[in-house]
Amino acid sequence: MDIQVFTFNPIQENTYLLHDGQGHGLVIDPGNSTPGEHRRLKQAIDVAGLQLEGILCTHLHFDHILGIEFLQQQYHCDFLAHRQDESWLRNISGIAAAFGLQVPDMQLRLEKTLKDGDHVRVGDIDLEVLFTPGHSAGGLCFYAPKEQALFCGDTLFAGSIGRTDLPGGDYTTLIGSIREKLLCLPDETVVYPGHGPATSIGEEKQMNPFIQD
């Protein structure tokens, strides 16, 4: 599985393009929000000759979904997330404005949902869905066991964890999600977060002060 990382929008959100080398592709958390960012992501998809077969969202905070409308217009694919985050799709421009950003309003509909234990299979890509609420009520992570790769959105960062002061967030729930669903993964698992650099499960077990016993 090939993984390309893009950092988009003023919140510096990480967007991931996955493909299997045989023309099958997925995007995780498309944060692209400007014409230039749209071009960068589209060029990467098209140069690789990909059939984009889905958009996966770890959660539906505005900075992780700004590129969904563009990708759907270009590639006619569904986006998938957890049902409990659906309320964040209402008044996207208003929510962004509360963070000092001006973005066009979007009418997004969550027509396909994911839950804990589901698998997303596209070509040779196989992602297990882990339900990890706490940063948001419907937080998800996507784990590729063959590649030992984890796409965790804003659940876990290098040396930190996601904020829990937004609606649907809860600190105790987040810590439980990390300990019960993520720290049991192999230490070698590479962690690809929603912001900042990649890390590993083993490194976070040793160095992350927020998840120490």
N, C-alpha and C positions, 0 to 999 in steps of 0.2 A: 504494500500500500504506500503510495506516494502522498506526502503531506506538504502542502504549501501554506505558509502563514502570511497573512496581510494584517497590518494594523491600520484601522480606519477610524474616521470621525474624531471630533475634538476630545472625546472621552478616551481615545487611544485603546479601542477595543480590538481584540484579536479575532479575526475571521479565518476559518480553516477550509481549504479546498482539498478534498480527498479523492484520489482516483486509483484504480487498480491496474493501470497499464494496459487495459484492454478496452478503453473507451467508456467505462462506467464511472460516474462521478457524483459526489455529494458535497454540499456546502454546509458547514456548521456555523451558526450565529453570524449571518451576513450583516455587518455594520456599515457597509459602504453607503455613503450619503451624499456624495457630490458627483458631478459628471466625470471628473477625473478618476475618482475611486471606482465608479461603475465601469469605466473603460479598462482599468487595471485588472479587475476581476474577470470581466468578460474576455479580455485578451488571453488571460491564463487558461480559461475554460476552452476557448476556441483553438488556441495554439496546441493544446493537448488533444484536440479532437474529441472532446468529451460529450457524451449524452448526459446532461445533468438530470439526475433521476430523483432528486429530493433535496429539501432544505430542512435541516434539523436544528432545533433551537433548544439550548440548555435551559433557557427561561425567556420570558417575554418583556424584560425591561427594554426601554426604547433604544438604547445604544446597541443592542444585539439584534435588532430587527429592521433597521432602517433600509436595508437593501433587499428585503423580501419582495416588495412590489416590483422593483426593477427586474429581479431574477425571474419572477413569474411571468412578466411581460415578455422577456426574452426567450425563456425556455419552457414555459407552460408546465411547471412542476409544482407539486404540493409542498406545503411546509407542515412540519409535524412538531408538536410540543405537548406538554401536559395540560390537561383540561383546567387544572386549578390556577393556571396563570392567564386564563383567557381575558380576565377583566382588564389587563394591561393593554389590550388592543383597542380599548375605547379612548378616544381623545389623545392620540399619540402626540400630536403637535402641542397640545396643552401641557402634557407631562414633560416634554422636552423643554418647553418654554420655562417651566419651573426650575430647570437646571441651567437657564441662560442660553439655550440654543433655539434657533429658529429652523424648523424643518417643515416641509409640506405635510398636510394632513393625509393620512392613508386609510383606506377602508380595507382592512385585512380580516379574513375569516379563517378561523381554525376549523378546517373540515376533517382533518385526520389527527388523532391523538395518540400519545404513547403512554405506557404505564410501566411500572417496575417489572423487569423480567422479559420484556419484549426484546425482539432482535430486529435490527434493520439490516437487511441483506441486499447488497447491490453489487452484482458481479462477484468478484472475489472478496469484497469488503463485507465483514460481519461485525456489527457493533451491538453489544449488549446494553440495554437501557437500565440504568440504575436510578431509582427515585431518591433524590437527595434534597429534600426541602430544608429550609432554614434561611437561605438568602432570599428566596421567594417561596411562596406556598407550593408552587409546581416545579421546583428545581429538578433538573435531570443531569446526569452525566452519561457519557457514551464511552464504553470500554471495548477496545479491540484486543482480545486475549492473545491472538496469534502474534500480533506485533507488540504486545505489552505497551499499549498507548491508551491514555485516558484523556478525554476531552471534558473538562469539568466546569466550564463556564466560570461563574463567580463563587463557586462553592469553596475552592481551595486555591491559594496563590503561593508563590515562592515566599516562604516565611510569614505568611499571613492567611487570613480567611476573608470571605465575603462580608460585607456590611449586613446588619440585621435590623436597621432602624427604618426601613421602608415597609409599606403595607404588605403583610404576609410574611415578613421576616421574623425570625425568633432565634436568639443566640443558642439556647439549650438544644433546640431542634437541629440547628446547623452542626453543632459539635457532635451530636449523636449521629447525624448522617455521615460525617467524615469518619468517625471512629468505626461505625458499624459497616459502612459500605466501601470506603476507600482504603483505610489503613490495613484491611485484610488482603489487599491486592499484593502481588509480588513487589519486593523492594525495587526491582529493576524497572518497574512500570514508569514510563515517561509521562509526566503530567503536563498537559497543554491547557493553560488557564485562559480565562476570558480577558485578562489584562496582564501585562508584564511577561517576564521570561518563563520559559519552560523549567520544570524541576523534575523531581522523581519522588515516588512514594517513600523510598528509603531515606532520602535526604530530609524530607519533611518530618518523618518520624523522629529524626535526630535534632533538627534545627528549628522547627516551627514552635514557638513558645505557646501558641494558642491551643495546640492539641496535645500538649504534654499532660500526663496524668497528675 
